């Protein structure tokens, strides 16, 4: 029986939706997994989650939108490869060669990137949140400041300190990073480090002629010191058996409150 034109079109569309053509080249995928040597291979959209590709030769390979999450690419040669939109979440790329590779929009969250070669690589739009050994060519101090603030908001103050420190390493005269790190140290009870970082921020603002930033940093120092004095006084009261009027509540969350107003000073 001849189907109506509309019904035929609908049937064909449904069939295409149920069984879409796979973009990956099965022959090339099998070659990679069996030999670890697939230079110039077409591996677009390939599913290689948790794959063991240590030392693999993938020079010039097409890996657009491939899923290599949590794969072992230790020492792999990906020079000249097209890694646009690839997922490398949690992948181990230690010692890998990414020379001339295109990593535009690649997802490298929590990836291990120690001793990776990046000469001529394109890292535009790559997501490097939580990656270990982040290449300095791929991030800005502002990126690291933002990530540090987000970690602090989640209560991960040690993680925040690491991001702020990386920002300072990239831009030593970056007062916001010092203030962010001071706030994180303060929340962890590292009073001396907090005051030292806040003082450094104060010095940078003063030398730059930024009066508002300088006054904010100085107020931060005074607030940390007042909080510490309140803490010591509360401890002394506790030793004397006075449990009322806990002075620790006089100043709470100083770092978090002040950080909300730092951005205008950047």
N, C-alpha and C positions, 0 to 999 in steps of 0.2 A: 504494500500500500504506500502510495506517495504521500509523504508528510507535507503539510503546509510550510511555506517558506519560513514563517516566524518560528514554528515549532522546530524546524531543522536548525535554524540559527541558535535557538536556545539550547538544544541538545548538544551542539558542537561546543558552545561556550562552556557548558557544564562539564563536558568531557575534558576540555583543556584545563579547567580549574581543578579537577580531581587529580589529574596526572600531569603536572607541569614539567616541562623539559628541564633536566638538570644542566646547569651551566658548566660544571666541572668536567674535565676530561678524565674518564675512568682509567684509560690506559696510562695516562701520565700519573694519576694518583697511585695506581698499583706499582708503577716504576719507582716512585718516591719511597713508598713504604717498604719495598723489597730490596732496593739498592742504596737508598739514601742519596742518590745522585740524580737530580732532575733539573739540570741547567736549562733555562728557557722554557720550562714546562708551563702548560696552561692549567692552572689550579684555581681558577676563579670559583668563589663560593664553596670551595672544598671544606668538608667537615673534618678537622684534624685535632679535635679536643683531646688533650692528654696524650698526644702523639709523641713518640720518642724519636726526635729528629736531631739528636746531638751530632754535631759535625757534618750535618747534611749539606750537600751542594745544591743551592737554590739560586745560583747567580742568574739574574735576568728573568726569573720566573714571574708569571702573572698570578698574583695571589689576591686580586681585588676581592674584597668582602669575604675572604676565607676566614674560617673560625679556627684559630690556633690557640684558643684559651687554655692555659695551664699546660701547654706543650713544653717539651724539653728541647730547646734550640741552642743549647750550650755550644759555643764555638761554630755555629752554623754560618755558612757563607751565603748571605742574602744581598750581596752587592748588586746594585742595579735592578733589584727586584721591584715590582709594582705592588706595594702593600697598601694601596688606597682603601680606606675603610675597613682594614683587616682588624679582627679581634685578637689581641694578644694579652688579654686579661690574665694576670697571674703567671704568664709564661716566663720561662728562664732563658734569657738571652745573654747570659754572662759570656763575655768574650766573643760575641757574634760580630760578624762584619756586615754593617749596613751602609757601607760606602756607596754613595750615589743612589740609594734606595728612595722610593717615594712613599712616605708614610703619612700622606695627607689624610687627616681625619681618623687615623688609626687609634684604637682603644688600647692603651698600654697601662691601664690601671693595675697597680700592685705587681707590675712586672719587675723582673730582676735585670738591671741594665748595667751592671758593673763591667768596666773595661770594654764596652761596646765601641766600635769604630763608626763615626758618623760623618766622615768627610764628604761633603757634597750632598748629604741626605736632606730630603724635604720633610720637615716635621710640622708643617702648618696645620693647625687645628687638632693636633694629636692630644689625646687625653692622657696625662701623665700623673693623675692623682694617685698618691700612695705608692708610686714606683720607687724602687731602690736604685740609687745611682743615677738620678735624673740628670740628663745632659744639660749643661748650662745654656747651650745654644737654643734650647727648646722652651725655656720658661723665662719669665720676667720676675723681678722682685715683687711687682704688684700681684702676680699670680700666687706667689708663695705667701704673701701677706694675707690674701683672701683665704687661701687654704688653711693657714694657721688660725685665722679667726673662726672658720667653720669647725675646726677640730676643738678649739677652746669652747665653743658653744655646746659641743657634744660632751664636754667634760674630759676630753683627752688632752690634758695640758702638756704632757710630755711630747705628744705628737705635734702640738702647736709650737712648742719650743723648737723642735727640729726644723719645722718650716720657716719660722722666724730667723733661725740661725742661718739657714740656706739663703734667705733673702739678704741678710747682712753680709754674707760672704760675697754675694753678687754685687751689692751696693753698700759699702761700709758706712756711707753717710746717709743712712735711711732711718730717720728718727721714728717713724711709725713702727718699723720692725722692732726697734729697741723697746718702744713702749708696749707693743704686743707681747714681747718676750718677758718684759718686766711684770706685766699683768699675770701671765701664765706662771711665772716663778712665784709670784705672790700667792696665787691660789694653791700652789703646792707647798707653801710654807718656807720657800727659799728666800727669806727676807733680804739677806745681803746681796744676792744676785739680782733681786728685783730692784733694789735701790741703785745698784751699780748701773743697770741698764737704763733706768729712768734718768739718772744723772747724765749718762752719755747722750740720751735724747735731748736733754735740756741744753747741753753744750752745743749740739748741732744746731738746734733752733736759735740759740743766742748768737752763734757765729753767722747764721744766715739772716739775722735781723728779723726773725719771725717772733714777735712779741707774744702773740696769742699762743703759739705752740710752746714757747718757753714757759709761760705762766702755767699752762696745763701740765707740763712735765714737772714743774716745781710743786704744783698742787698734788700731783700724784705721789711725789716723794714724801710730802708732808702727810698725806693720807696713809701711806704704808707705815710710816713711822708711828702715827697715832694708833693705827690698828695694832701694831706690835706692842706699844706701850699698854694698850687696853688688855691685850692678851696676857702680858706679864703681870699686870695688876690683878686680873682675874685669877691667875695662878696663885698669887700671894694671898688673896682672900680665901681661896680654897684651902690653902695650907693652914690658915688661921681659923678654919671652920665656918667661914661666912659664905654660904651658898647662894645668897640672894643678889639680885641685880647684876647678872652676868654681863660684864662690860664688853664681852666679845660681840655682843649684838649691837653695840654702838655703831660700829663701822663694819658693814658686811658687803661682800661682793664689790669692793671698791674697783678692782681691775675691770670687771665686766661693765660697770656703769660708765667708767671713764672712756673705755674703748669705743662706746657708741658715739662719742663726739670727736673721735680723732680724725676721721676722713677729711673734714674741712681744712685740716692743717697740712694735708699732703700737697 
